[in-house]
């Protein structure tokens, strides 16, 4: 009887130790500050084990940075291929990253779309975003496809688009096209710095 009790206690203790060792801490740990100048409203994405952040918004700049969590270091990479901007969207398909749309400091909305290759450290322009030039859109990827929708260019949008990047030029398929009278949810890309939320007013313009 005594031996059985000791065995049970030993088993319970082992389970407790395993749970403690494998427990996931619900905590935040500060890492190395962003390598460039302070920024907000910048596009971002991750490829493999690295994170990437573009530059924005003022002054307009094409700076682009890679974060290595293993080394906890930032490395400046090839400048973004398009004009400097904020309120752009970013997502990842496979081993490539994509950034498009956005608003530049001259209050010009954009619909150009760019692919980043981390192996070659180069940018290549792809097919323009299929709808109206805009900022404040949201983007994400699922499997081998990317998605961009909603946004603002003086009017709010709720159209939604799918990107298929399996051809040399890229391809944009329009999933749904509805009027822009409804209010879209505006979601900024996440960063690694303290963020100040603010509102701006500006005129409606459009561009490439």
N, C-alpha and C positions, 0 to 999 in steps of 0.2 A: 504494500500500500504506500509506504513512504517513498519507495523507489519510483512508483508511478507518479506521485505528486511532483517529485523532483524532475522527472522527464517532462511533465506538462509545463512546469515553470520554465524549464530550459527552452522549450519550444516557443512559449509565449515571449520570452526574452529575445529569442532569435528573430521572431516576426517583428518585434518592436524595433530592433536594431536595423533590420532591413528597411523598414518604412522610414526611419529617420535618415538613413543614408541616401534613400532615393526620393526624399521629399523635395518638391519644387518650391523654392522660396518665392513668395509673392512680394518681391522687392525691386526697387530701381537702384542701379549702380551707375554713378557718373563715369563717363568715358572721356577720352581725349576730345578737346574742343574741335569743332569744325575747322579745317585747315585754311579756308579762305576768310574773307572779311565777313562780319556778321550779316545774316540774310534772313529773309522770310519769304513765304509764298513761292518757293522754288520747286521745280519738278524733281522727282526722285524715282528710283527703282532699285531692285537688287538682282544680281546675277550670281548664281552659285553661292559662294560664301562671302561675297563682297557686296557692299552697299554703295550707291552712287547718288550724288546730289548735284544738280545744276546750279547756276547762278541767277539771282534775281533779288529785288527788282531794279533798284536804282543804285548807282548808274547802270545802264544796260551793259551787260557783260556776258561773254560766252564761257566764262570759267566753268570747269567741270571737275569734280573731285571723286576719288574712290576711297572708301573706308574699309580697312582690314581689321575685323574684330579680333582675330588671333593675335595680331601684333599691336592692336589698339593704335593704329596710325592712319593718317590721311595722306594721300598722294595726289597731286594735281595731274590730270590727264589731258588729252587733246581737247581744245576748246570745242564747245558745242557748235555744230555746223551752221545753225541758223542764227538769226539776230537774237540778242539778249532779250529776255522776257520774263514775266512772272505769270502766275495763274495758268501755267501750262499743265499738261497731264503726262504721266509716264507709266509704263508697264513693261513687263518682260515676257518674251516668248523664247523658250529654249535658252540658248547662250547669247542672246542679243537683247539689248535694251532699246526702248522707243520713247521719244519725246515729241509732242506736237501741240498745236493750237497755242493759245496764250495771248498776252497783252504786253506790248513793248512800251517803253517810256514815252514814246511820241503818241501814245493813246491809239495805236494801230492794233487791231485784232488780227490774228494770224490763223491760217489753216495748214501751213506746211508741216511735214511729218518726217522725222529723222530716225535712223537706225544707228545704234552704237555697237561696235564690235570690240569687246575688251581684249581679244587676242591680238588684233592688229592695232588697237587704240586709234580707230578711225571712225568717222561719221559718214553716212551715205544718205542722201535725200531719197525718200520713197514717195509713193503716190500721196497727193494732198488729201487731208481729211475730207470725206465725201460731202459734207454739208457746208453750212455757212461758217466763215471765220468767226472765232469766239474765244473768250477766256472763261475761267471759272468752271470748266467742264470737269467731269470725273472720268477716271480710266482704271481699268483692271484687266487682268488676263485670266483665261481658263484654258488649260491645256495648250494647244498650238494656235490659239486665237486671242486677239486683243479686242477690248470693247471701250468705246468712248461715247458719252452721252451727256445730255443736259447742257448747261452753260448759260452765258450771257454776253450780249454785244450791244446793249441798250434795250434789248428785249430778252425775256427768259425763254429758254428752250427745254423741250422734253424729248426731242428725237434721240435715237439710239442707234449706234453703228458698230458693225463688226469688221475687224481687220484680219485678213488672211495673208500672211507674208510668205507664201510658198512659191512666188514667182519672182523674176528678176525685178519687176517694177513694183511689186506689191499689189494688193487688190483691196478695195473697200466695198463691202456689201451693205446696202441700206436695209436694216431690219424693220424699222418703223419710222414713218414720217408724219408727224402731227404738228399742229400749229404751236407757236411759242407763247401762248397766252397764260399757261400755267407756270407757277413759280417752281424753279428747280432747287434742289438741295445743293448748296455750295459747300464743297469739301476741299480744304487745303491739303496739299501733300504733307506727310509727316516729316519733321526734321529732328535734329538732335540737339537743338538749342532751345533756350527759353523763347516762347512765342508771344508776341503782343498782337492781339486781335484788334483790327481797326477797320473803318469803313472809308471809302473814297467815293467821290462822284466824278464822272468824266463823260465826255461826249461819245456818241456812237460813231465809230468808223470801222472800216474793214480793210483787210489786206491779204496778201498772199500767205 
